[in-house]
Amino acid sequence: MLAAADTELLYPLTHFCRSEGRSLAQFQTLEPAEMPQVARELLVHTGDMTSRLEQHHGSETVLRVLNREHTAETYRREVLLCLATDGSPVEYGAIEIDLRAFAGELRELIVEAKLPLGGLLNRFGVSYHSEPRAFLKLAPDDGLNALFQVDGAREFYGRSNVLLGDSNQVLAQIVEVLRPAENTRSYAHA
């Protein structure tokens, strides 16, 4: 059973696992230096993952929505970020966005779920930064293997992150998990 602190650390992933009746992959927290180089380069920063992934892979990313729900104030979704060039999934994300922080066209585009949040914030000139809460090593998991279309037991690396606005207002809480490096051709040039 997860401790309350673990549940909070992996929120909103825990929310989706509970609501879908899925088990949560076993995990441990890591210091940045304990992570493999590629995972460290992609995850240990205060920017957005969208830009980092697109630069690393040399391709824009598009969203594939797996699950979503929202109220007037909160929007939650599970997504895969996939390369626009060939559709390969490179990141899984579970995100909760505070819709009260956004208005007009930006809010509509967030809920439309065609583009990653980081890309939209950059396009609209929203000032923000990431504040990673923890870096994660997830045990081999059939669900993640299926999402990333990989065979066999693999470890996954990710982070629990909060996006903060100008006055440190929480814009979003996110759990981001990378596709295993050995299964992504473009990691070879990293």
TIBADREN-846772 format. One record per residue: residue number from 1; x, y, z of N, C-alpha, C, CB in turn; residue in three letters. Coordinates in pm, 1 decimal. Last residue first. Glycine has a CB too. Layout:
! residues N
  num      n.xx      n.yy      n.zz     ca.xx     ca.yy     ca.zz      c.xx      c.yy      c.zz     cb.xx     cb.yy     cb.zz  residu
  NUM         X         Y         Z         X         Y         Z         X         Y         Z         X         Y         Z     ALA
...
This chain:
! residues 190
  num      n.xx      n.yy      n.zz     ca.xx     ca.yy     ca.zz      c.xx      c.yy      c.zz     cb.xx     cb.yy     cb.zz  residu
  190    2210.9    1095.3   -2872.9    2214.8    1187.1   -2758.5    2349.1    1184.5   -2687.8    2104.8    1152.7   -2659.8     ALA
  189    2177.1     913.3   -3068.1    2263.3    1028.0   -3099.0    2276.4    1123.6   -2983.9    2211.1    1101.7   -3217.9     HIS
  188    2008.2     726.5   -2957.1    2142.5     683.9   -2992.5    2234.5     802.1   -3021.3    2137.5     592.2   -3112.3     ALA
  187    1760.0     826.2   -2938.3    1843.1     835.8   -2818.9    1987.3     802.1   -2852.2    1790.9     743.1   -2708.7     TYR
  186    1633.8     763.9   -3175.0    1697.6     893.6   -3167.4    1776.0     912.5   -3037.5    1594.2    1001.8   -3181.2     SER
  185    1525.1     505.0   -3126.4    1637.8     524.0   -3218.4    1709.0     656.0   -3195.7    1590.2     516.5   -3361.6     ARG
  184    1445.8     369.7   -2831.6    1420.2     489.7   -2910.3    1541.1     518.3   -2996.3    1387.2     610.7   -2819.7     THR
  183    1502.4     172.8   -2655.3    1399.7     145.6   -2755.2    1368.4     266.6   -2841.8    1274.1      98.3   -2687.7     ASN
  182    1675.6     255.8   -2465.4    1725.7     154.9   -2558.9    1624.7     122.7   -2668.1    1762.1      28.2   -2484.3     GLU
  181    1517.6     431.5   -2306.7    1615.9     482.5   -2402.3    1658.9     379.2   -2504.7    1736.5     532.5   -2329.2     ALA
  180    1167.6     397.8   -2261.3    1302.6     347.3   -2233.0    1400.6     384.0   -2344.1    1299.7     195.1   -2214.5     PRO
  179     993.8     707.5   -2246.5    1009.5     579.4   -2314.7    1150.7     528.1   -2283.0     986.1     593.2   -2471.2     ARG
  178     942.3     869.9   -1929.8    1005.6     858.2   -2061.3     997.4     716.7   -2115.8    1150.8     901.7   -2053.8     LEU
  177     680.3    1026.8   -1765.1     759.8     904.7   -1774.6     811.7     892.4   -1917.6     675.9     778.5   -1733.8     VAL
  176     562.5    1260.4   -1537.2     612.7    1241.3   -1673.0     704.8    1119.9   -1673.8     687.3    1368.7   -1724.5     GLU
  175     302.3    1401.2   -1371.6     395.4    1289.5   -1362.6     431.9    1256.8   -1506.7     333.1    1163.7   -1285.7     VAL
  174     219.4    1731.0   -1266.4     243.7    1635.7   -1374.6     332.0    1521.4   -1326.2     308.5    1705.9   -1495.1     ILE
  173      11.7    2006.6   -1214.8      88.5    1899.6   -1150.9      99.9    1787.9   -1254.1      20.1    1848.8   -1015.8     GLN
  172       0.7    2354.5   -1300.9     -24.5    2213.9   -1330.2      63.9    2125.0   -1243.2      -0.2    2184.5   -1479.5     ALA
  171      20.3    2601.3   -1180.1     -51.3    2592.1   -1306.7     -89.7    2447.4   -1336.2      34.0    2649.1   -1421.0     LEU
  170      37.2    2752.1    -876.8      43.1    2621.0    -938.9     -44.1    2621.9   -1064.8      -3.0    2510.1    -839.4     VAL
  169     212.3    3054.1    -856.5      80.9    2991.0    -862.4      96.7    2857.0    -933.9     -23.9    3082.8    -935.4     GLN
  168     437.4    3209.6    -844.3     444.3    3072.9    -791.5     307.7    3007.6    -776.5     513.9    3073.3    -658.2     ASN
  167     379.0    3424.3   -1001.5     371.8    3442.2    -855.7     372.9    3308.2    -783.3     245.7    3520.8    -817.5     SER
  166     411.6    3305.4   -1266.6     490.5    3418.6   -1216.3     493.3    3431.9   -1064.8     437.8    3544.6   -1274.0     ASP
  165     351.5    2947.3   -1218.2     344.5    3073.9   -1289.5     428.2    3180.8   -1221.3     200.6    3120.1   -1300.7     GLY
  164     483.9    2616.6   -1232.1     447.3    2734.1   -1153.6     449.4    2858.4   -1241.0     542.2    2751.3   -1033.9     LEU
  163     429.3    2278.1   -1250.4     452.6    2399.0   -1329.9     398.9    2517.0   -1250.4     384.2    2389.9   -1471.8     LEU
  162     584.4    2009.5   -1091.0     482.4    2113.8   -1077.8     523.4    2228.5   -1169.6     466.9    2162.5    -927.6     VAL
  161     640.9    1656.7   -1118.5     673.8    1795.0   -1148.3     554.3    1886.1   -1122.8     720.7    1808.4   -1292.7     ASN
  160     818.2    1366.1   -1107.6     697.3    1428.9   -1056.3     727.7    1577.4   -1057.8     657.3    1376.3    -910.7     SER
  159     966.0    1186.1   -1377.8     970.3    1285.3   -1271.0     829.5    1323.7   -1230.4    1049.3    1409.5   -1314.7     ARG
  158    1134.1     884.7   -1485.2    1042.1     995.7   -1497.6    1062.3    1096.7   -1387.2     900.2     946.3   -1497.1     GLY
  157    1210.9     577.2   -1643.3    1252.9     692.1   -1564.1    1156.1     806.9   -1588.8    1398.7     734.0   -1598.8     TYR
  156    1172.8     223.1   -1625.0    1132.1     351.4   -1679.7    1180.8     461.2   -1586.5     978.0     358.3   -1698.8     PHE
  155    1306.9     -90.2   -1722.1    1284.8      11.6   -1620.2    1249.8     141.5   -1691.8    1410.9      29.3   -1527.6     GLU
  154    1153.7    -370.9   -1877.7    1237.5    -251.7   -1887.6    1208.6    -163.1   -1766.6    1211.6    -174.4   -2022.0     ARG
  153    1088.8    -682.9   -2003.7    1098.7    -604.6   -1880.8    1198.0    -490.8   -1898.1    1139.9    -693.7   -1762.8     ALA
  152     926.7    -696.3   -2329.5    1019.3    -735.7   -2225.2    1022.4    -640.1   -2108.3    1155.3    -748.6   -2281.4     GLY
  151     869.8    -446.0   -2581.1     860.0    -582.5   -2530.2     958.8    -603.4   -2417.6     884.5    -684.5   -2642.0     ASP
  150     680.3    -147.5   -2628.6     808.5    -215.2   -2608.8     782.6    -353.1   -2550.0     902.7    -132.2   -2516.1     VAL
  149     484.1      56.7   -2653.9     500.5     -44.9   -2758.1     639.8    -109.1   -2751.3     477.6      17.3   -2897.2     GLN
  148     415.3     224.6   -2455.1     532.8     261.6   -2533.9     564.9     161.1   -2643.7     652.0     276.5   -2443.5     PHE
  147     191.9      86.9   -2353.6     179.4     224.8   -2400.7     294.3     264.2   -2492.8     173.4     320.0   -2282.5     LEU
  146     309.8    -159.7   -2279.5     207.3    -155.0   -2384.5     193.5     -13.6   -2441.0      71.6    -203.5   -2329.5     ALA
  145     482.8     -79.5   -2074.3     536.4    -146.9   -2193.0     437.8    -137.7   -2308.8     568.4    -294.5   -2161.9     ASN
  144     293.5      18.0   -1892.5     384.8     111.8   -1958.5     447.0      49.3   -2082.5     494.7     156.9   -1861.8     LEU
  143     170.5    -231.4   -1827.4      92.8    -119.0   -1879.5     179.1     -17.9   -1952.3      19.1     -50.6   -1767.3     GLY
  142     380.3    -388.7   -1724.3     312.6    -428.1   -1848.8     234.3    -312.9   -1910.9     218.8    -545.0   -1822.5     ASP
  141     680.7    -265.3   -1608.0     536.3    -259.9   -1591.0     469.0    -291.1   -1724.2     491.8    -121.2   -1537.7     ASP
  140     975.8    -244.9   -1411.6     910.0    -293.2   -1533.9     759.6    -307.8   -1509.4     971.2    -429.2   -1579.8     PRO
  139     963.3      41.2   -1187.2     992.4     -98.6   -1217.8     926.5    -137.1   -1349.6     944.1    -191.4   -1103.6     ALA
  138    1088.0     366.8   -1226.5     971.8     278.9   -1216.6    1011.6     138.5   -1260.2     853.7     332.1   -1302.8     LEU
  137    1239.0     620.1   -1069.7    1273.7     498.3   -1141.6    1156.7     403.6   -1118.0    1413.0     436.0   -1093.0     LYS
  136    1216.7     976.4   -1066.7    1162.4     844.0   -1042.4    1226.9     736.5   -1127.3    1015.9     844.7   -1066.4     LEU
  135    1255.2    1270.7    -880.0    1293.1    1195.6    -998.6    1268.0    1049.0    -967.5    1443.2    1221.8   -1039.5     PHE
  134    1032.1    1520.7    -754.6    1110.2    1398.5    -737.6    1144.1    1342.1    -874.5    1033.3    1294.1    -652.4     ALA
  133     944.0    1771.1    -819.3     928.5    1727.8    -680.0    1012.8    1604.5    -653.3     780.7    1699.0    -647.8     ARG
  132    1058.5    2034.6   -1026.1    1048.5    1890.8   -1003.9    1042.0    1858.0    -854.8    1167.0    1819.1   -1068.4     PRO
  131     917.0    2291.4   -1134.7     977.4    2264.3   -1004.6     962.1    2114.8    -977.7     910.9    2350.8    -890.3     GLU
  130     934.0    2498.8   -1421.0     909.6    2368.2   -1360.2     978.7    2362.3   -1225.6     958.8    2253.5   -1451.8     SER
  129     777.3    2815.7   -1483.4     893.9    2730.6   -1466.2     851.3    2599.8   -1401.0    1002.4    2801.6   -1381.7     HIS
  128     652.8    3085.8   -1691.0     637.0    2973.0   -1598.9     770.9    2903.7   -1581.6     529.9    2872.9   -1650.4     TYR
  127     469.5    3310.6   -1879.1     589.9    3294.3   -1798.1     564.8    3183.7   -1694.7     629.6    3429.2   -1728.1     SER
  126     340.8    3265.4   -2197.0     312.5    3256.2   -2053.7     443.2    3230.9   -1979.9     208.6    3143.4   -2023.4     VAL
  125     333.7    3288.3   -2476.0     422.2    3374.1   -2397.6     393.5    3374.4   -2248.9     413.7    3512.6   -2448.0     GLY
  124     196.6    3111.0   -2630.9     120.9    3224.9   -2579.5     204.1    3316.3   -2489.5       0.5    3175.5   -2503.4     PHE
  123     393.3    2919.3   -2682.1     333.6    2992.3   -2793.7     261.7    3119.1   -2747.4     236.3    2902.3   -2868.6     ARG
  122     439.1    2818.7   -2421.9     545.0    2889.0   -2495.4     486.8    2974.0   -2607.1     646.0    2789.0   -2553.1     ASN
  121     193.4    2699.9   -2370.6     240.3    2808.0   -2283.4     349.6    2888.1   -2352.4     292.0    2751.6   -2149.6     LEU
  120     192.6    2504.1   -2575.9      92.3    2611.4   -2573.5     137.5    2728.8   -2486.8     -41.6    2557.5   -2522.1     LEU
  119     408.3    2343.2   -2497.3     410.0    2410.2   -2626.3     310.4    2525.4   -2632.8     380.8    2311.1   -2736.2     GLY
  118     312.8    2249.7   -2248.5     434.2    2331.1   -2257.9     443.1    2408.6   -2388.1     555.9    2243.7   -2243.4     GLY
  117      82.0    2095.5   -2325.8      69.2    2218.0   -2246.7     192.9    2306.6   -2259.7      45.2    2183.6   -2099.8     LEU
  116      62.1    1975.1   -2666.8     111.1    1965.9   -2529.3     102.6    2100.6   -2457.3     255.2    1915.2   -2528.1     PRO
  115    -248.1    1983.9   -2853.3    -107.7    2020.1   -2837.9     -65.5    2008.3   -2691.8     -82.6    2162.9   -2889.6     LEU
  114    -508.1    1904.3   -2828.2    -439.2    1867.4   -2952.3    -288.8    1890.4   -2941.5    -495.7    1947.1   -3070.1     LYS
  113    -700.2    1969.9   -2625.2    -602.7    1860.2   -2610.5    -541.4    1812.1   -2741.5    -668.2    1744.2   -2543.2     ALA
  112    -901.2    2144.7   -2557.2    -910.2    2076.3   -2686.2    -813.0    1958.0   -2694.3    -882.2    2174.9   -2800.1     GLU
  111    -803.5    2259.3   -2325.7    -912.2    2161.3   -2314.0    -930.0    2083.0   -2444.3   -1044.1    2231.6   -2276.4     VAL
  110    -612.5    2431.4   -2444.2    -573.3    2332.7   -2342.4    -677.4    2222.2   -2335.7    -556.5    2399.8   -2203.1     ILE
  109    -772.5    2591.3   -2607.4    -674.6    2501.6   -2669.1    -624.8    2395.1   -2570.7    -556.2    2582.1   -2722.6     LEU
  108    -918.4    2734.0   -2411.6    -987.8    2647.9   -2508.2    -893.1    2547.3   -2572.2   -1054.0    2732.6   -2616.6     GLU
  107    -708.5    2876.2   -2289.2    -787.7    2779.3   -2211.5    -860.2    2681.8   -2304.6    -890.2    2852.8   -2121.0     ARG
  106    -631.5    3035.6   -2507.5    -537.7    2942.0   -2446.1    -612.6    2835.4   -2366.5    -438.7    3016.8   -2355.1     LEU
  105    -862.3    3191.9   -2559.0    -817.3    3094.3   -2657.0    -722.0    2991.2   -2596.3    -749.8    3165.0   -2772.6     GLU
  104    -969.2    3252.2   -2222.6    -982.2    3270.8   -2366.5    -932.3    3155.6   -2450.7    -910.8    3391.9   -2406.1     GLY
  103    -730.0    3178.7   -1960.6    -855.3    3233.0   -2013.6    -853.6    3228.0   -2165.7    -877.6    3378.1   -1964.7     ALA
  102    -597.4    3021.0   -1664.8    -595.4    3047.6   -1808.7    -731.7    3098.1   -1854.9    -555.8    2920.5   -1887.1     PHE
  101    -622.8    2945.6   -1406.3    -503.6    3023.6   -1439.6    -501.2    3068.6   -1585.7    -379.6    2942.4   -1409.7     ALA
  100    -833.5    2775.4   -1388.7    -856.3    2913.3   -1341.7    -738.8    3004.0   -1377.5    -879.2    2915.2   -1189.1     ARG
   99    -742.4    2523.4   -1451.3    -798.8    2605.2   -1559.3    -823.5    2749.4   -1518.1    -927.8    2544.5   -1607.3     LEU
   98    -477.2    2358.7   -1362.5    -570.0    2451.5   -1296.9    -621.8    2547.7   -1403.5    -500.3    2529.7   -1178.1     ASP
   97    -436.6    2026.3   -1463.6    -416.4    2167.0   -1497.9    -521.3    2250.6   -1426.3    -423.6    2189.2   -1651.9     ILE
   96    -268.0    1735.8   -1417.2    -384.6    1809.7   -1370.3    -353.4    1957.1   -1388.5    -419.6    1775.8   -1220.2     GLU
   95    -150.7    1456.2   -1603.0    -143.0    1597.4   -1568.4    -276.7    1648.2   -1515.6     -99.4    1679.4   -1689.6     ILE
   94      66.2    1215.6   -1697.2     -59.6    1231.5   -1625.0     -53.7    1371.8   -1567.2     -80.4    1119.9   -1511.8     ALA
   93     233.4    1104.3   -1987.7     208.7    1207.7   -1888.4      71.2    1196.3   -1827.5     225.8    1343.3   -1949.4     GLY
   92     497.5     947.1   -2153.8     363.9     932.1   -2095.3     348.8    1043.3   -1993.4     343.0     789.4   -2029.3     TYR
   91     689.0     997.3   -2445.0     662.6    1030.9   -2306.1     517.2    1001.4   -2272.5     695.7    1178.4   -2278.4     GLU
   90     705.6     897.1   -2698.7     831.4     923.6   -2629.0     812.3     964.0   -2483.7     907.1    1031.0   -2700.7     VAL
   89     567.1     698.5   -2953.7     546.0     760.1   -2822.2     679.3     776.5   -2750.4     448.7     675.3   -2736.5     PRO
   88     590.6     774.3   -3296.9     647.8     699.4   -3185.0     620.3     770.3   -3052.5     799.3     680.7   -3204.6     SER
   87     506.5     910.5   -3523.3     404.9     866.7   -3427.1     458.6     789.8   -3308.4     305.3     783.0   -3495.9     GLY
   86     692.4    1022.3   -3694.6     656.3     881.4   -3714.8     555.5     826.4   -3613.3     780.2     797.8   -3710.0     ASP
   85     686.8    1306.9   -3659.0     746.7    1246.0   -3777.9     701.0    1103.3   -3801.1     896.2    1248.9   -3767.0     THR
   84     587.0    1374.0   -3413.8     504.9    1406.0   -3530.5     557.7    1334.9   -3655.0     501.2    1558.1   -3553.5     ALA
   83     609.5    1152.6   -3143.7     681.8    1228.4   -3245.6     591.2    1251.2   -3365.4     811.1    1154.9   -3288.2     LEU
   82     386.2    1199.1   -2870.1     437.0    1118.1   -2980.6     508.8    1207.9   -3080.2     322.2    1040.2   -3050.1     CYS
   81     296.2    1172.7   -2546.6     356.2    1266.2   -2641.4     425.0    1180.1   -2745.4     457.3    1367.5   -2571.3     LEU
   80      -1.4    1048.5   -2422.5     128.8    1012.6   -2475.5     172.6    1129.0   -2563.1     124.7     876.4   -2555.8     LEU
   79    -186.7    1131.7   -2124.4    -150.6    1145.4   -2265.0     -20.8    1072.7   -2296.0    -138.2    1292.2   -2302.4     VAL
   78    -455.4    1199.7   -1922.8    -342.7    1110.0   -1943.6    -313.5    1115.6   -2091.9    -372.8     962.1   -1894.1     GLU
   77    -577.0    1491.6   -1756.4    -567.4    1404.0   -1871.7    -444.2    1315.0   -1859.4    -562.5    1485.9   -2001.6     ARG
   76    -795.3    1727.2   -1605.2    -699.9    1617.7   -1590.6    -697.8    1537.1   -1719.0    -735.6    1527.5   -1469.3     ARG
   75    -869.0    2044.6   -1504.5    -865.7    1958.2   -1622.7    -757.3    1854.4   -1601.7    -840.5    2040.2   -1753.8     TYR
   74   -1078.7    2248.8   -1304.2    -967.6    2154.1   -1314.2    -981.7    2067.0   -1438.8    -960.6    2065.9   -1188.5     THR
   73   -1303.3    2417.3   -1307.9   -1177.8    2465.6   -1251.1   -1057.1    2377.3   -1281.8   -1192.3    2478.2   -1103.7     GLU
   72   -1517.4    2287.8   -1420.5   -1494.1    2426.6   -1460.1   -1356.9    2476.0   -1414.8   -1603.0    2516.5   -1402.7     ALA
   71   -1364.4    1968.5   -1480.5   -1469.6    2050.0   -1421.9   -1442.6    2191.9   -1471.3   -1472.1    2040.7   -1261.9     THR
   70   -1279.8    1676.8   -1674.9   -1262.1    1813.1   -1625.0   -1388.8    1868.9   -1564.9   -1215.0    1903.4   -1735.5     HIS
   69   -1074.3    1420.1   -1811.0   -1191.8    1460.1   -1733.6   -1171.2    1604.7   -1690.8   -1214.4    1366.0   -1608.9     GLU
   68    -936.6    1160.3   -2016.8    -948.8    1299.5   -1972.7   -1077.3    1320.3   -1896.6    -942.6    1394.9   -2091.5     ARG
   67    -701.3     946.3   -2172.3    -809.3     962.5   -2075.8    -816.4    1110.0   -2039.3    -787.3     873.0   -1948.5     ASN
   66    -526.7     962.7   -2382.4    -568.2     831.1   -2336.4    -691.9     839.0   -2248.0    -455.0     763.9   -2261.2     LEU
   65    -440.4    1149.3   -2660.4    -511.5    1149.9   -2532.6    -560.5    1009.2   -2501.8    -630.2    1250.0   -2535.0     VAL
   64    -150.0    1227.3   -2791.5    -249.2    1121.9   -2806.7    -315.3    1109.0   -2670.2    -184.7     984.2   -2855.9     ARG
   63      -5.6    1522.0   -2922.1     -69.3    1450.5   -2812.0    -156.0    1337.4   -2862.5    -152.3    1545.5   -2728.0     LEU
   62     313.4    1557.2   -3080.3     167.9    1570.5   -3080.5     113.4    1487.3   -2965.6     106.0    1525.6   -3217.3     VAL
   61     619.5    1733.3   -3132.9     540.9    1628.3   -3069.2     392.8    1660.8   -3080.3     581.7    1611.0   -2921.6     THR
   60     873.4    1773.3   -3386.4     765.1    1824.4   -3303.3     693.5    1706.2   -3240.3     666.3    1912.2   -3386.1     GLU
   59    1207.0    1648.7   -3368.6    1071.3    1640.8   -3423.7     975.0    1711.4   -3329.5    1028.0    1492.8   -3445.6     SER
   58    1448.8    1587.0   -3247.9    1448.9    1652.2   -3377.5    1314.4    1646.0   -3446.7    1552.6    1590.9   -3464.9     GLY
   57    1472.9    1485.4   -2993.7    1433.6    1392.6   -3099.6    1433.1    1454.8   -3239.0    1297.9    1338.0   -3069.8     HIS
   56    1553.1    1712.5   -2845.3    1627.4    1586.6   -2836.6    1599.2    1494.7   -2955.6    1592.8    1514.6   -2706.9     HIS
   55    1354.4    1899.4   -2904.8    1494.0    1927.2   -2939.1    1574.0    1796.6   -2943.1    1556.7    2026.5   -2837.3     GLN
   54    1130.0    1768.2   -2800.8    1135.8    1803.2   -2942.6    1277.9    1831.2   -2987.5    1048.4    1923.9   -2970.7     GLU
   53    1196.9    1747.1   -2527.0    1178.3    1627.1   -2608.5    1189.8    1657.6   -2757.7    1042.7    1564.0   -2579.0     LEU
   52    1208.2    2022.2   -2458.4    1324.0    1934.5   -2435.9    1313.8    1809.6   -2524.0    1334.0    1894.1   -2285.9     ARG
   51     950.0    2113.3   -2514.8    1066.3    2168.6   -2586.2    1185.8    2075.9   -2576.9    1103.2    2306.1   -2530.5     SER
   50     804.4    1945.8   -2330.0     773.9    1950.9   -2472.8     895.3    1998.0   -2552.0     654.1    2043.6   -2499.1     THR
   49     889.3    1995.7   -2069.8     929.9    1871.5   -2135.0     906.5    1876.3   -2285.3     854.9    1754.0   -2074.9     MET
   48    1017.8    2318.7   -1977.2     907.7    2227.8   -2009.7     960.4    2105.8   -2083.1     801.0    2299.1   -2094.6     ASP
   47    1264.8    2376.4   -1717.7    1184.9    2415.7   -1834.5    1072.1    2317.0   -1857.1    1273.0    2425.0   -1960.4     GLY
   46    1441.7    2298.7   -1528.6    1326.1    2374.6   -1481.8    1240.9    2427.3   -1597.5    1372.0    2490.3   -1394.8     THR
   45    1571.6    1958.6   -1516.3    1573.5    2098.1   -1561.3    1449.3    2168.2   -1508.9    1580.7    2107.4   -1717.1     HIS
   44    1604.0    1651.0   -1579.4    1656.2    1737.2   -1473.0    1676.9    1878.9   -1527.5    1789.8    1680.1   -1415.9     VAL
   43    1516.4    1506.5   -1808.4    1426.9    1528.9   -1694.7    1475.0    1631.9   -1593.2    1405.0    1401.1   -1625.0     LEU
   42    1708.3    1474.4   -2008.0    1570.3    1505.0   -2046.3    1482.9    1549.2   -1929.5    1508.4    1385.0   -2111.1     LEU
   41    1943.7    1415.5   -1869.3    1940.6    1530.3   -1960.6    1798.0    1572.3   -1995.4    2016.9    1497.5   -2088.4     GLU
   40    1860.2    1181.3   -1734.6    1898.9    1301.4   -1658.3    1891.4    1424.8   -1747.1    2042.1    1286.2   -1600.2     ARG
   39    1824.2    1007.8   -1948.4    1709.8    1042.3   -1863.6    1739.6    1169.8   -1784.9    1676.0     925.8   -1766.9     ALA
   38    2091.8     996.7   -2037.5    1985.9    1048.3   -2126.0    1864.0    1089.9   -2043.7    1945.5     941.3   -2231.7     VAL
   37    2232.8     891.2   -1804.4    2262.5    1021.5   -1865.1    2147.6    1076.3   -1948.9    2385.7    1010.8   -1950.9     GLN
   36    2034.6     750.0   -1538.5    2116.4     737.0   -1659.8    2126.8     872.6   -1729.1    2056.1     630.7   -1756.6     PRO
   35    2050.5     886.3   -1204.1    1976.2     856.4   -1326.0    2071.6     835.3   -1442.5    1877.0     969.1   -1358.1     MET
   34    2190.7     975.7    -991.4    2166.5     831.8    -998.3    2095.9     790.1   -1127.6    2084.3     788.1    -879.1     GLU
   33    2188.3    1250.4    -998.5    2313.0    1183.1   -1035.7    2296.2    1031.9   -1048.7    2420.5    1213.4    -933.3     ALA
   32    1927.4    1312.3    -894.5    1959.8    1328.5   -1036.3    2085.4    1252.9   -1079.9    1977.0    1474.1   -1067.2     PRO
   31    1815.4    1048.2    -680.2    1884.6    1176.0    -694.0    1919.8    1190.4    -842.8    2014.4    1183.6    -601.0     GLU
   30    1493.9     890.2    -694.3    1637.5     894.1    -720.0    1689.0    1037.2    -710.4    1669.6     834.8    -858.4     LEU
   29    1238.1     682.1    -562.1    1287.6     814.8    -596.3    1439.5     808.2    -607.7    1243.6     920.7    -490.3     THR
   28    1082.7     400.2    -715.5    1166.4     457.5    -611.5    1207.9     595.5    -657.5    1290.4     367.9    -580.9     GLN
   27     794.2     190.9    -770.8     888.2     296.9    -803.9     976.2     329.3    -685.3     814.6     421.5    -850.4     PHE
   26     559.8     -17.3    -938.1     648.6       2.9    -824.1     752.9     107.2    -865.3     716.7    -132.5    -778.8     GLN
   25     272.9     117.1   -1101.6     404.9      53.5   -1110.4     483.2      80.3    -982.3     483.5     105.5   -1234.3     ALA
   24     -49.9      61.2    -980.6      56.4     158.6   -1000.2     189.3      84.5   -1005.5      56.5     266.0    -887.1     LEU
   23    -319.5    -102.6   -1145.9    -218.6     -98.2   -1040.8    -111.3       3.7   -1079.9    -155.8    -239.5   -1017.0     SER
   22    -642.7      32.7   -1223.7    -510.1     -16.8   -1262.6    -416.7     -14.1   -1143.1    -451.3      67.1   -1378.4     ARG
   21    -895.7     145.1   -1210.7    -874.3      13.7   -1152.2    -742.1     -50.4   -1193.0    -986.7     -76.3   -1190.2     GLY
   20    -935.6     401.8   -1289.0    -938.8     301.1   -1395.2    -918.9     158.8   -1341.8    -832.0     332.2   -1498.7     GLU
   19    -905.0     544.1   -1053.1   -1033.2     554.6   -1124.4   -1047.4     450.2   -1234.3   -1048.4     693.1   -1184.3     SER
   18    -636.4     475.0    -982.6    -750.9     442.0    -896.7    -880.7     439.6    -975.6    -762.2     542.1    -781.9     ARG
   17    -494.6     584.5   -1199.2    -483.6     441.5   -1167.5    -602.7     396.4   -1082.9    -350.9     412.2   -1093.1     CYS
   16    -565.1     855.5   -1177.9    -606.8     777.9   -1294.5    -598.3     628.2   -1268.3    -521.4     814.1   -1415.2     PHE
   15    -447.1     916.5    -925.4    -590.1     939.6    -950.7    -638.8     853.9   -1067.1    -616.7    1088.9    -980.1     HIS
   14    -177.2     867.6    -966.0    -252.0     783.7    -871.4    -402.3     797.3    -892.1    -215.8     820.6    -727.3     THR
   13    -114.1    1078.1   -1140.4    -107.4     939.8   -1187.2    -188.6     848.5   -1096.0      38.8     892.1   -1194.2     LEU
   12    -107.7    1343.1   -1048.7    -237.8    1279.9   -1068.9    -233.9    1137.7   -1125.7    -318.0    1364.4   -1158.8     PRO
   11      64.8    1207.9    -770.9     -60.9    1264.5    -818.8     -31.2    1349.8    -942.6    -131.4    1349.5    -706.9     TYR
   10     293.3    1115.7    -654.9     259.4    1063.4    -786.7     123.6    1110.9    -838.7     261.3     914.0    -782.8     LEU
    9     294.0    1248.5    -408.0     407.3    1264.3    -497.8     372.7    1220.1    -639.7     526.5    1185.6    -446.2     LEU
    8      61.1    1152.2    -286.6      69.9    1292.8    -324.5     181.3    1314.4    -426.9      93.8    1380.5    -200.4     GLU
    7     139.6     885.9    -246.4      20.5     915.9    -324.9      24.2    1060.2    -373.5    -106.7     890.5    -242.4     THR
    6     355.4     920.7     -76.2     376.8     863.8    -209.4     260.1     895.4    -300.6     397.3     712.3    -201.0     ASP
    5     222.2    1021.9     148.6     322.1    1106.1      81.9     350.4    1054.9     -58.9     452.6    1110.6     163.9     ALA
    4      63.8     801.5     220.6      -1.0     924.7     174.5      97.6    1014.6     100.9     -62.3    1000.2     292.9     ALA
    3     204.4     497.2      85.9     188.0     594.3     193.3     124.9     720.2     134.9     324.7     626.5     262.3     ALA
    2      51.0     224.5     -77.8     127.7     348.8     -85.0     100.5     435.4      36.7      94.2     425.8    -213.2     LEU
    1      84.3    -119.5       0.0       0.0       0.0       0.0      88.2     125.0       0.0     -95.6       0.3     122.8     MET
